[in-house]
Amino acid sequence: MIQITDEILNKYLDGELNREQAEQVKSALRNSEELQRKFNALKLVHDRLSIIKEDEVSPGFTDNFMKQILRRSAVPKQQKYFIVSVATFLTLLCLVIFGFSISAMISATSSSIGDSKSVFESIPNLGDGLVKILKHLFSGAGLSIIGSVFSIVVLISGYFFFEMQKRSKANLGNGQHL
């Protein structure tokens, strides 16, 4: 005689036992009230579970899901490009300011020295001139202008960054491409 466990009772309910084992389970159920209660509880669960219908997914579910994953990875790439472009712009702006300073300094030193010396001979004087020009550029009105330009650049880039974020979230929610 086999020992009747929940697993054996489940196999009996599913019809997975051979004829001899099924007969043994039937006789055990007739002889034991506790086993019959277990069986009735398992049968109730089995019947309720068999009523539940499986959810069906659309045929393109996997494709749509994979496209969403790819779109989510595309958003950080766009953000990186945006941040790199803003950083490049700010770097170019700094180089232009530095170039302007050097240009103004060279023209100031070459006019004060005269035509007898070349620019390379006046390099020792360039340090003092650069310091004067940078002090002039980064003090008072010059500093206000530079700060205003940087502030405007940061505000504009922040606006476009957040608009891009908002648009990408809306597109991900609608399932559209960016």
PAMARVO-153274 format. One record per residue (C-alpha): x, y, z. Coordinates in pm, whole numbers, plus 50000, padded with zeros to 5 digits. Example, Ala and Ser with C-alpha at 12.3 -4.5 7.8 and 13.67 -1.06 7.14 Angstrom:
! residues 2
512304955050780
513674989450714
! end
This chain:
! residues 178
500005000050000
501295034649912
501445062850163
498855089250074
500345124150067
499115157049923
501255150149618
499585116349562
496155132049609
497015159149353
498175132549108
494915113749171
492915145349095
494915151148777
494515114848669
498235108048669
498145076048878
498005041448728
494945019748790
496365000949090
497505032849266
494145049649195
492305020349357
494535022549662
493805059849696
490025053549661
490025027449935
492145049650161
489695078350106
486755056050201
488485044650520
489865078150650
487785108550732
490875130950772
492195120250432
488755126850283
488815162750425
492245168550272
491015154649942
487895176649944
490005207650015
492425199049734
489495191349500
487935225149579
491215242949499
491695221649189
488175229849064
488595267149130
491955267948956
490585249648653
487885276548616
490465304548587
491225313148226
494775320448122
495545355748012
496375358047647
498985382447532
498865399647198
500945384146921
503345413846915
503805415747292
507435404447290
508345427547002
506675457447170
508355449747500
511805447047342
511245479747152
510395497147481
513595484247637
515615497147341
513875530947360
514705534147726
518365528247648
518165554247368
517085581847609
520335581747812
522325583147485
520415614347382
520995629447724
524725622547694
524845639247352
522965669247489
525255672847789
528355668947571
527075695447328
526405720147613
529845713147764
531445718147421
529645751247379
530795763347721
534365752247647
534335770647315
532975801347490
535845799947740
538355795547457
536915825647275
537235846747590
540795834447642
541625840447274
540195875347293
542345882247599
545505869547430
544705888847112
544115921147304
547265915847505
549445909147199
548115939247019
548675960947327
552245948947383
553285950347018
552045986146981
553835997247296
557105980147204
557225992246849
558135974646529
561745968046624
560945936246821
558945906146713
556105891446917
558365863147033
560815887747181
558025903547382
556895871047546
558255880647890
555975911047883
552965889947784
552545875948136
551985910248285
549705920348001
547645888348031
547175893948402
546045929948341
543585920048069
542165890948269
541765913748572
539965939048356
537825912348190
536865895048516
536155925948722
533185949048729
531185950848409
533235923748235
532435898648505
528765908048494
528655902148120
530435868648145
528175857948434
525095868448239
526185849047930
526885817748137
523575821548321
521635824647997
523425794347852
522645773748164
518985784548164
518505777147795
520255743647816
518255734648129
515025743347950
515885721647649
517105693447874
513865692348072
511755695447757
513645665947609
513035646247930
509335654247922
509035644947554
510935612147599
508735602047895
505605610147697
506875590147400
507745560347619
504265561647772
502625562347430
504895535347290
506255558047017
509785561846890
511795591847001
! end
